């Protein structure tokens, strides 16, 4: 596997390089670049299988670099200092990322995962969704990337009816598509979708208020959504849910 490290800080590149060498995998071939332009040059000449890409560099950003590659055919992992907005964009688009300082165990896992999914056919669409998120695109048009055990889905947030916790997994229900079961917990999606107006009605449910048709008082309370779907409202969440719904009228 060919790995390209793109970071403007030489000590960070050296640290990542040493971590990779410590894996003692003779099939790994390394190259380094210190910015957008040198990174672009090496992407076209070295033809990496995996790129570790810094966000903030002296001659631009990692996003600037990726905008200049219309059809990337490598695995991509962003490396970044803690930047909550960028991380939110990565999660919406299901992009891989590592926080600095990079943990050796997480680095190893990232390389092993990339080795299994090299030539990611979905990368261009994932990057597009990430860029939309970073550009504050209209909430109604915003998309999220969901992955199950077999496929990658590019879903408009406005098409989500509700999410249901299934253990450590989350099942998404939609207006016109079959449900999708994703191997991430509901709390992670609550952090992404609550700022877009989604309501945590119950410890196991997260609902899209745009699809709520009525509040039903029977059996402790439930929201009736488009298509007749019913989402329970827990007793401790009832006041908060009703306040949100009344404020939208």
Buried (B, 14 or more C-beta within 10 A) or exposed (E): BBBBBBBBBEEBBEBBBEBBEEEEEEEBEBBBBBBBBBBBEBBEEBEBBBBBBBBBBEEBBBBBBBEEBEEBBBBBBBBBEEBEEBBBBBBBBBBBBBBBEBEBEEBBEBBEEBBEEEEBEBBBBBBEBBBBBBEEEEEEEBBBBBBBEEEBBBBEBBBBBBBBBEEEBBBBBBBEEEEBEBEBBBEEBBEBBEEBBBBBBBEBBBBBBBBBEEBBEEEEBBBBBEEEBEBBBBEEBBEBBEEBBEEEE
